[in-house]
Amino acid sequence: MAATCNVERAGRAHAALETHMDETGSDNILVLEEDVIDLLTDLRHYCVEQDIDFQSALEMSETQFLSET
């Protein structure tokens, strides 16, 4: 069951990344790591604007990720 859920989670992340790539005009299909970095950077900017502690969210994400794998 966990593997299926994680496949679904990865699919949602892929959809978000594709949307971000469409918005930024990226065509780096072969270099997705750069697009992931760009999306994370944009999320960091968003967190600053919304007064969200990005580092804390990142650390909590790591904990959640480990519990899901």
C-alpha positions, 0 to 999 in steps of 0.5 A: 500500500505504501508504495502505491501511495508514494507513486501517487505522491511522486505523480502529484510532484511531477504534475506540479513540476510540469506546471512550473516548467510550463509557467517558466517556459523551461524545456529542460526535459533531460535536465529535470534536476535544474527545474526541481532546483528552480521550483524549490527556489520559487517556493522559498521566495513564496515562503518569504512573502508568506512569512513561512519558515522554509527551512523548518518546512524542509526539515519537517518534509524530510521527517514526513518523507522518511515515515512514508518510505 
